[in-house]
Amino acid sequence: MIRFAIFGLALAAAVPAKAGDERSAKDLAKYCGSDSGPELVMCMAYTAGFADGISAGVASTLDLTLGKVCIPTNINGAIASLIAKKFLRDNPDVLAESAKTALTVAMWRAYPCK
């Protein structure tokens, strides 16, 4: 348990928060553009948490303009971060959006409900 607390503190220290502002897709592209270190850990943690939230029903119950998102229950941080990395690289126009908006579209494109 202490190991996770120390890891969380190290991660929080490595990624500065913006006071009163949410993360941007540009921030996320920076994190997911890294192949190692704390930025990659941030990418994996953020995208896995986002995917978990959707699969737990936090966002999947929303009737998005795109349609519903159906993320498999076995998705992990590595898979979620690869989806984010590819989407952000292939769609630089979304970098002005919030990270949650960009990830919603990325996950919907990867896992639309059928």
N, C-alpha and C positions, 0 to 999 in steps of 0.2 A: 504493500500500500504506500509506504514511504517512497519507494522507487517511482511510482506513478505521480506522486505529488511533486517530487523533484523534477521529473520529466516535464510536467505541466508548467512549473515555474520557469524552467529553462526555455521552453517553447514560448511562453508569454514574454520573456525578456528578449528573445530573439526577434520577435515580430511586434514592432511598435503599434499600438492602437491609435486610432484617430479619435480624438475627443469629440463626442457628439456626432460622429459620422460613421456610416457603415463602410465595409470594405468594398472597393470597386473591382470591376472585372479586370482592370489594369493591374491592380495589386495581385489578384489571383493569377493572372498571366505571368507575373514576375515569380511568384512562388512556384507555380507549376512549370515554369521554364527551366528550373534548376534540376540537375540530375543527382544532387546529393546535398547533404547538410540540412540545417534547420529550415531553409525555405522549402525543400522537398517534403520534409516532415509536416510543415504547415499546410502544404497543398494536400497531402494525403489525409491529414486530420480534418481539414475543412471540408473536403469533398466527401469523405466517408461520413462525417457527421450530417452533412446536407442530405446525402442519399439515405442514411438511416432515418432522418426526419421524414422524408417523403415516404419511405416504405412503411414507416410506423403510422402513417395516416395524417401527419401534420399538414402536408401540402397536397397529398393525393386526393383529398376530398374536395379540393377546389376545382371548380369547373373553369379551367384555364382556356383562354382563347385558342390555344393550340390543341386542346383536348387533355385528357387525363394522362398522368405519368404512372407507369406500372414497373417499378424497379424491382428486380428479383431480390429475394431475401438474402441471398448469399453474396451480394456485392460487398467488396471490401475496399479499403483505402487505395490500394494499388490500382484496382480497376477504375474506381471513381476518378482518381487523379489522371489516369490515362485518357478517359473520356473528356475531362475538363481541358487537359493540355491540348488534345487534338482539336476540340471545338474552338478554343481561344486562338489557337494558331491559324485555323482555317477561316475564322470569322473576326478579323481585327476590328470590324465596325462595332462590335459589341463592347469593346474595351471602355467605352464611356459609360456603360451601364453599371448597375450594382452587381456585385458578385452573385448574389442570390438570383437575380434575374437571368444573368448569363448561364448559371448552372441549371436553372429550371429549364431553359431552352435546350441546353446540352443534354440533360437527362431525358427530356421528352423525345429528342431526336434519337437517342440511343435506345430508349425503352418506352415507346408509345403504347398505350393500351390498345388491344386489338379486339 
